[in-house]
Amino acid sequence: MLSCLKNEKLWCAIGGAAAVIVGKKIVKSKKTRQLAVTGLAKGMKLQSDAKELLQNMKDEAADICCDAKAEAGIADEAAETEVCE
C-alpha cells in the first residue's frame, strides 16, 4: 500500500486530473468570461485610438508639406489639389 503512495507516475496522473478539473471550472466561470470580454474591449479601444492617432499624424504631415511647398513657391497643381486641400 505504501509503495503506491511513492509512485511518481501515480501522483502525476492525479495532479493532471486535478488540474483539468480546476482548469475547467476556471474557464467556465462567469468572472473569467467577464475578464476576457473586458480585456478584448480594451484591446479594441487601444487599436482604434492608435488608428486615429496615425491618421492625425498623416494629416498633420500633409498639411506641413503643403505649407512648405507654398512657402517655397513650388507649384505642382496636380499634387497640390490632391494633398493640399
The first five atom37 places (N, CA, C, CB, O) and aatype in JSON, in Angstrom:
{
  "aatype": [12, 10, 15, 4, 10, 11, 2, 6, 11, 10, 17, 4, 0, 9, 7, 7, 0, 0, 0, 19, 9, 19, 7, 11, 11, 9, 19, 11, 15, 11, 11, 16, 1, 5, 10, 0, 19, 16, 7, 10, 0, 11, 7, 12, 11, 10, 5, 15, 3, 0, 11, 6, 10, 10, 5, 2, 12, 11, 3, 6, 0, 0, 3, 9, 4, 4, 3, 0, 11, 0, 6, 0, 7, 9, 0, 3, 6, 0, 0, 6, 16, 6, 19, 4, 6],
  "atom_mask": [
    [1, 1, 1, 1, 1],
    [1, 1, 1, 1, 1],
    [1, 1, 1, 1, 1],
    [1, 1, 1, 1, 1],
    [1, 1, 1, 1, 1],
    [1, 1, 1, 1, 1],
    [1, 1, 1, 1, 1],
    [1, 1, 1, 1, 1],
    [1, 1, 1, 1, 1],
    [1, 1, 1, 1, 1],
    [1, 1, 1, 1, 1],
    [1, 1, 1, 1, 1],
    [1, 1, 1, 1, 1],
    [1, 1, 1, 1, 1],
    [1, 1, 1, 0, 1],
    [1, 1, 1, 0, 1],
    [1, 1, 1, 1, 1],
    [1, 1, 1, 1, 1],
    [1, 1, 1, 1, 1],
    [1, 1, 1, 1, 1],
    [1, 1, 1, 1, 1],
    [1, 1, 1, 1, 1],
    [1, 1, 1, 0, 1],
    [1, 1, 1, 1, 1],
    [1, 1, 1, 1, 1],
    [1, 1, 1, 1, 1],
    [1, 1, 1, 1, 1],
    [1, 1, 1, 1, 1],
    [1, 1, 1, 1, 1],
    [1, 1, 1, 1, 1],
    [1, 1, 1, 1, 1],
    [1, 1, 1, 1, 1],
    [1, 1, 1, 1, 1],
    [1, 1, 1, 1, 1],
    [1, 1, 1, 1, 1],
    [1, 1, 1, 1, 1],
    [1, 1, 1, 1, 1],
    [1, 1, 1, 1, 1],
    [1, 1, 1, 0, 1],
    [1, 1, 1, 1, 1],
    [1, 1, 1, 1, 1],
    [1, 1, 1, 1, 1],
    [1, 1, 1, 0, 1],
    [1, 1, 1, 1, 1],
    [1, 1, 1, 1, 1],
    [1, 1, 1, 1, 1],
    [1, 1, 1, 1, 1],
    [1, 1, 1, 1, 1],
    [1, 1, 1, 1, 1],
    [1, 1, 1, 1, 1],
    [1, 1, 1, 1, 1],
    [1, 1, 1, 1, 1],
    [1, 1, 1, 1, 1],
    [1, 1, 1, 1, 1],
    [1, 1, 1, 1, 1],
    [1, 1, 1, 1, 1],
    [1, 1, 1, 1, 1],
    [1, 1, 1, 1, 1],
    [1, 1, 1, 1, 1],
    [1, 1, 1, 1, 1],
    [1, 1, 1, 1, 1],
    [1, 1, 1, 1, 1],
    [1, 1, 1, 1, 1],
    [1, 1, 1, 1, 1],
    [1, 1, 1, 1, 1],
    [1, 1, 1, 1, 1],
    [1, 1, 1, 1, 1],
    [1, 1, 1, 1, 1],
    [1, 1, 1, 1, 1],
    [1, 1, 1, 1, 1],
    [1, 1, 1, 1, 1],
    [1, 1, 1, 1, 1],
    [1, 1, 1, 0, 1],
    [1, 1, 1, 1, 1],
    [1, 1, 1, 1, 1],
    [1, 1, 1, 1, 1],
    [1, 1, 1, 1, 1],
    [1, 1, 1, 1, 1],
    [1, 1, 1, 1, 1],
    [1, 1, 1, 1, 1],
    [1, 1, 1, 1, 1],
    [1, 1, 1, 1, 1],
    [1, 1, 1, 1, 1],
    [1, 1, 1, 1, 1],
    [1, 1, 1, 1, 1]
  ],
  "atom_positions": [
    [[0.82, -1.19, 0.0], [0.0, 0.0, 0.0], [0.87, 1.25, 0.0], [-0.94, 0.0, 1.2], [0.58, 2.19, -0.74]],
    [[1.9, 1.29, 0.8], [2.78, 2.45, 0.86], [3.58, 2.63, -0.42], [3.74, 2.32, 2.04], [3.97, 3.74, -0.76]],
    [[3.81, 1.54, -1.13], [4.57, 1.66, -2.39], [3.75, 2.42, -3.44], [4.96, 0.25, -2.92], [4.32, 3.08, -4.3]],
    [[2.44, 2.33, -3.38], [1.59, 3.07, -4.3], [1.71, 4.58, -4.06], [0.12, 2.62, -4.16], [1.65, 5.37, -5.0]],
    [[1.86, 4.98, -2.81], [1.97, 6.39, -2.47], [3.31, 6.99, -2.9], [1.77, 6.59, -0.99], [3.43, 8.21, -3.03]],
    [[4.31, 6.13, -3.11], [5.63, 6.6, -3.52], [5.78, 6.62, -5.05], [6.7, 5.73, -2.91], [6.82, 7.05, -5.56]],
    [[4.79, 6.18, -5.76], [4.86, 6.1, -7.21], [4.67, 7.51, -7.81], [3.78, 5.1, -7.76], [3.61, 8.12, -7.66]],
    [[5.71, 8.01, -8.5], [5.66, 9.35, -9.07], [4.65, 9.45, -10.21], [7.04, 9.77, -9.58], [3.98, 10.47, -10.36]],
    [[4.53, 8.42, -11.01], [3.61, 8.44, -12.14], [2.17, 8.54, -11.67], [3.8, 7.18, -13.01], [1.34, 9.21, -12.29]],
    [[1.86, 7.87, -10.55], [0.52, 7.96, -9.99], [0.21, 9.38, -9.56], [0.37, 7.0, -8.81], [-0.88, 9.88, -9.83]],
    [[1.15, 10.04, -8.89], [0.95, 11.41, -8.44], [0.85, 12.38, -9.62], [2.08, 11.83, -7.5], [0.11, 13.36, -9.56]],
    [[1.6, 12.12, -10.68], [1.5, 12.95, -11.89], [0.11, 12.81, -12.51], [2.59, 12.56, -12.93], [-0.48, 13.8, -12.94]],
    [[-0.41, 11.6, -12.56], [-1.74, 11.37, -13.12], [-2.81, 12.04, -12.26], [-2.02, 9.86, -13.24], [-3.73, 12.65, -12.8]],
    [[-2.69, 11.93, -10.95], [-3.64, 12.57, -10.04], [-3.56, 14.09, -10.16], [-3.38, 12.14, -8.59], [-4.59, 14.77, -10.19]],
    [[-2.35, 14.62, -10.23], [-2.17, 16.07, -10.39], [-2.73, 16.57, -11.71], [0.0, 0.0, 0.0], [-3.34, 17.64, -11.77]],
    [[-2.52, 15.8, -12.78], [-3.05, 16.18, -14.08], [-4.57, 16.19, -14.09], [0.0, 0.0, 0.0], [-5.19, 17.1, -14.65]],
    [[-5.17, 15.19, -13.48], [-6.63, 15.13, -13.41], [-7.18, 16.3, -12.58], [-7.09, 13.79, -12.8], [-8.19, 16.9, -12.95]],
    [[-6.52, 16.61, -11.48], [-6.96, 17.73, -10.65], [-6.82, 19.06, -11.42], [-6.13, 17.79, -9.34], [-7.69, 19.93, -11.31]],
    [[-5.74, 19.2, -12.18], [-5.54, 20.42, -12.97], [-6.62, 20.58, -14.02], [-4.16, 20.41, -13.63], [-7.09, 21.69, -14.27]],
    [[-7.02, 19.47, -14.65], [-8.09, 19.53, -15.65], [-9.4, 19.96, -15.01], [-8.26, 18.16, -16.34], [-10.12, 20.79, -15.56]],
    [[-9.71, 19.41, -13.86], [-10.97, 19.74, -13.17], [-10.98, 21.21, -12.76], [-11.17, 18.84, -11.93], [-11.96, 21.93, -12.99]],
    [[-9.89, 21.65, -12.14], [-9.81, 23.04, -11.7], [-9.8, 23.98, -12.91], [-8.55, 23.26, -10.84], [-10.47, 25.01, -12.89]],
    [[-9.05, 23.64, -13.95], [-8.99, 24.46, -15.16], [-10.34, 24.6, -15.82], [0.0, 0.0, 0.0], [-10.69, 25.67, -16.3]],
    [[-11.1, 23.51, -15.86], [-12.42, 23.55, -16.48], [-13.34, 24.49, -15.7], [-13.03, 22.14, -16.54], [-14.1, 25.25, -16.3]],
    [[-13.26, 24.45, -14.38], [-14.09, 25.33, -13.56], [-13.7, 26.8, -13.76], [-13.97, 24.95, -12.08], [-14.56, 27.68, -13.8]],
    [[-12.4, 27.05, -13.89], [-11.93, 28.42, -14.09], [-12.39, 28.94, -15.45], [-10.39, 28.49, -13.97], [-12.87, 30.07, -15.55]],
    [[-12.24, 28.13, -16.49], [-12.6, 28.55, -17.84], [-14.1, 28.81, -17.96], [-12.16, 27.5, -18.86], [-14.51, 29.73, -18.66]],
    [[-14.89, 28.03, -17.31], [-16.35, 28.16, -17.42], [-16.94, 29.18, -16.45], [-16.99, 26.82, -17.19], [-18.14, 29.43, -16.49]],
    [[-16.13, 29.77, -15.59], [-16.68, 30.7, -14.61], [-17.09, 32.01, -15.26], [-15.66, 30.97, -13.49], [-16.55, 32.41, -16.29]],
    [[-18.05, 32.66, -14.64], [-18.6, 33.92, -15.15], [-17.55, 35.03, -15.06], [-19.87, 34.31, -14.36], [-17.48, 35.89, -15.95]],
    [[-16.77, 35.03, -14.02], [-15.74, 36.06, -13.82], [-14.67, 35.98, -14.9], [-15.1, 35.92, -12.42], [-14.2, 37.01, -15.39]],
    [[-14.28, 34.77, -15.29], [-13.28, 34.6, -16.34], [-13.8, 35.17, -17.65], [-12.91, 33.13, -16.51], [-13.06, 35.85, -18.37]],
    [[-15.04, 34.89, -17.97], [-15.64, 35.42, -19.21], [-15.68, 36.94, -19.16], [-17.06, 34.85, -19.42], [-15.38, 37.6, -20.15]],
    [[-16.05, 37.48, -18.02], [-16.13, 38.93, -17.86], [-14.75, 39.56, -18.05], [-16.7, 39.3, -16.47], [-14.62, 40.59, -18.72]],
    [[-13.72, 38.96, -17.48], [-12.36, 39.48, -17.64], [-11.9, 39.39, -19.09], [-11.4, 38.72, -16.73], [-11.23, 40.3, -19.58]],
    [[-12.24, 38.3, -19.76], [-11.85, 38.13, -21.16], [-12.54, 39.17, -22.04], [-12.2, 36.72, -21.66], [-11.9, 39.76, -22.91]],
    [[-13.81, 39.41, -21.82], [-14.55, 40.4, -22.61], [-14.01, 41.8, -22.34], [-16.07, 40.34, -22.29], [-13.85, 42.59, -23.27]],
    [[-13.72, 42.11, -21.1], [-13.16, 43.41, -20.75], [-11.79, 43.62, -21.41], [-13.04, 43.55, -19.23], [-11.5, 44.69, -21.94]],
    [[-10.97, 42.59, -21.36], [-9.65, 42.68, -21.98], [-9.74, 42.86, -23.49], [0.0, 0.0, 0.0], [-8.99, 43.64, -24.07]],
    [[-10.65, 42.15, -24.11], [-10.84, 42.28, -25.55], [-11.35, 43.67, -25.91], [-11.82, 41.21, -26.05], [-10.9, 44.26, -26.9]],
    [[-12.27, 44.2, -25.13], [-12.8, 45.54, -25.39], [-11.69, 46.59, -25.25], [-13.95, 45.86, -24.42], [-11.62, 47.52, -26.06]],
    [[-10.85, 46.45, -24.24], [-9.74, 47.4, -24.07], [-8.76, 47.3, -25.23], [-9.0, 47.13, -22.74], [-8.25, 48.32, -25.69]],
    [[-8.51, 46.1, -25.71], [-7.63, 45.92, -26.86], [-8.2, 46.56, -28.11], [0.0, 0.0, 0.0], [-7.46, 47.18, -28.88]],
    [[-9.5, 46.42, -28.33], [-10.14, 47.03, -29.49], [-10.11, 48.55, -29.39], [-11.59, 46.54, -29.61], [-9.91, 49.23, -30.4]],
    [[-10.31, 49.09, -28.19], [-10.25, 50.54, -27.99], [-8.84, 51.05, -28.24], [-10.7, 50.9, -26.55], [-8.67, 52.1, -28.87]],
    [[-7.85, 50.33, -27.78], [-6.46, 50.71, -27.99], [-6.13, 50.72, -29.48], [-5.52, 49.75, -27.25], [-5.46, 51.63, -29.96]],
    [[-6.6, 49.73, -30.22], [-6.38, 49.66, -31.66], [-7.05, 50.84, -32.36], [-6.91, 48.33, -32.22], [-6.45, 51.46, -33.24]],
    [[-8.27, 51.15, -31.97], [-8.99, 52.27, -32.56], [-8.27, 53.59, -32.3], [-10.42, 52.32, -32.02], [-8.14, 54.41, -33.2]],
    [[-7.82, 53.78, -31.08], [-7.09, 55.01, -30.72], [-5.8, 55.12, -31.52], [-6.79, 55.04, -29.22], [-5.43, 56.21, -31.95]],
    [[-5.1, 54.0, -31.71], [-3.85, 54.01, -32.46], [-4.11, 54.36, -33.93], [-3.15, 52.64, -32.36], [-3.33, 55.11, -34.52]],
    [[-5.17, 53.83, -34.51], [-5.5, 54.16, -35.9], [-5.83, 55.64, -36.05], [-6.68, 53.31, -36.4], [-5.41, 56.29, -37.0]],
    [[-6.59, 56.17, -35.09], [-6.96, 57.58, -35.12], [-5.72, 58.46, -34.99], [-7.96, 57.89, -34.0], [-5.59, 59.46, -35.7]],
    [[-4.81, 58.1, -34.1], [-3.57, 58.85, -33.91], [-2.72, 58.82, -35.18], [-2.78, 58.29, -32.72], [-2.16, 59.84, -35.57]],
    [[-2.63, 57.67, -35.82], [-1.87, 57.56, -37.06], [-2.47, 58.43, -38.15], [-1.81, 56.09, -37.51], [-1.74, 59.11, -38.87]],
    [[-3.79, 58.43, -38.28], [-4.44, 59.26, -39.29], [-4.19, 60.74, -39.01], [-5.95, 58.98, -39.34], [-3.95, 61.51, -39.94]],
    [[-4.25, 61.15, -37.75], [-3.98, 62.54, -37.39], [-2.55, 62.93, -37.75], [-4.22, 62.77, -35.89], [-2.3, 64.03, -38.24]],
    [[-1.61, 62.02, -37.5], [-0.22, 62.28, -37.83], [-0.04, 62.43, -39.34], [0.68, 61.16, -37.3], [0.69, 63.31, -39.8]],
    [[-0.72, 61.59, -40.12], [-0.65, 61.68, -41.58], [-1.22, 63.02, -42.05], [-1.41, 60.51, -42.23], [-0.63, 63.68, -42.91]],
    [[-2.36, 63.41, -41.51], [-2.98, 64.67, -41.89], [-2.09, 65.87, -41.56], [-4.34, 64.83, -41.2], [-1.94, 66.78, -42.38]],
    [[-1.5, 65.86, -40.38], [-0.61, 66.95, -39.98], [0.63, 66.99, -40.88], [-0.19, 66.78, -38.52], [1.08, 68.08, -41.25]],
    [[1.17, 65.84, -41.22], [2.34, 65.8, -42.1], [1.99, 66.34, -43.48], [2.88, 64.37, -42.22], [2.79, 67.06, -44.08]],
    [[0.82, 66.01, -44.0], [0.4, 66.52, -45.3], [0.21, 68.03, -45.24], [-0.91, 65.84, -45.74], [0.58, 68.73, -46.19]],
    [[-0.34, 68.54, -44.15], [-0.51, 69.99, -44.0], [0.83, 70.7, -43.96], [-1.31, 70.31, -42.74], [1.0, 71.75, -44.59]],
    [[1.78, 70.15, -43.23], [3.12, 70.74, -43.14], [3.79, 70.74, -44.5], [3.99, 69.96, -42.12], [4.44, 71.71, -44.89]],
    [[3.62, 69.64, -45.24], [4.2, 69.54, -46.58], [3.61, 70.6, -47.5], [3.95, 68.13, -47.16], [4.34, 71.25, -48.25]],
    [[2.33, 70.78, -47.46], [1.65, 71.79, -48.3], [2.1, 73.19, -47.93], [0.13, 71.67, -48.17], [2.33, 74.03, -48.81]],
    [[2.21, 73.45, -46.64], [2.67, 74.77, -46.2], [4.09, 75.04, -46.67], [2.59, 74.88, -44.67], [4.41, 76.14, -47.1]],
    [[4.94, 74.02, -46.58], [6.34, 74.18, -47.02], [6.41, 74.42, -48.52], [7.16, 72.93, -46.64], [7.21, 75.23, -48.98]],
    [[5.58, 73.71, -49.28], [5.56, 73.91, -50.73], [5.06, 75.32, -51.07], [4.66, 72.85, -51.41], [5.57, 75.96, -51.99]],
    [[4.07, 75.77, -50.34], [3.54, 77.11, -50.6], [4.58, 78.18, -50.29], [2.27, 77.35, -49.76], [4.71, 79.14, -51.04]],
    [[5.33, 78.02, -49.21], [6.37, 78.97, -48.84], [7.51, 78.97, -49.85], [6.92, 78.66, -47.45], [8.07, 80.02, -50.15]],
    [[7.84, 77.79, -50.37], [8.94, 77.67, -51.31], [8.52, 78.09, -52.72], [9.47, 76.25, -51.33], [9.37, 78.27, -53.59]],
    [[7.24, 78.22, -52.94], [6.76, 78.63, -54.24], [6.72, 77.49, -55.24], [0.0, 0.0, 0.0], [6.68, 77.73, -56.45]],
    [[6.72, 76.28, -54.77], [6.64, 75.13, -55.64], [5.18, 74.94, -56.03], [7.22, 73.84, -54.96], [4.31, 74.8, -55.17]],
    [[4.92, 74.95, -57.33], [3.53, 74.84, -57.8], [3.39, 73.58, -58.63], [3.12, 76.09, -58.62], [3.68, 73.58, -59.82]],
    [[2.95, 72.53, -58.0], [2.62, 71.29, -58.71], [1.12, 71.15, -58.58], [3.41, 70.02, -58.14], [0.63, 70.59, -57.59]],
    [[0.38, 71.64, -59.55], [-1.07, 71.73, -59.45], [-1.75, 70.4, -59.19], [-1.62, 72.32, -60.71], [-2.67, 70.34, -58.38]],
    [[-1.32, 69.32, -59.86], [-1.97, 68.02, -59.69], [-1.76, 67.49, -58.29], [-1.43, 67.02, -60.72], [-2.7, 67.01, -57.66]],
    [[-0.54, 67.58, -57.8], [-0.25, 67.09, -56.45], [-0.87, 68.0, -55.39], [1.26, 66.99, -56.23], [-1.32, 67.54, -54.35]],
    [[-0.88, 69.28, -55.68], [-1.39, 70.24, -54.7], [-2.88, 70.08, -54.46], [-1.09, 71.65, -55.14], [-3.35, 70.21, -53.33]],
    [[-3.62, 69.8, -55.52], [-5.06, 69.66, -55.34], [-5.4, 68.35, -54.65], [-5.77, 69.74, -56.67], [-6.41, 68.26, -53.94]],
    [[-4.57, 67.32, -54.84], [-4.82, 66.03, -54.18], [-4.51, 66.1, -52.7], [-3.99, 64.92, -54.82], [-5.34, 65.75, -51.87]],
    [[-3.3, 66.56, -52.36], [-2.82, 66.5, -50.99], [-3.19, 67.74, -50.21], [-1.34, 66.32, -50.98], [-3.58, 67.64, -49.04]],
    [[-3.09, 68.89, -50.81], [-3.26, 70.15, -50.1], [-4.68, 70.68, -50.24], [-2.27, 71.19, -50.62], [-4.93, 71.64, -50.96]],
    [[-5.57, 70.06, -49.57], [-6.96, 70.54, -49.6], [-7.33, 71.14, -48.29], [-7.91, 69.43, -49.94], [-8.46, 71.6, -48.13]]
  ]
}
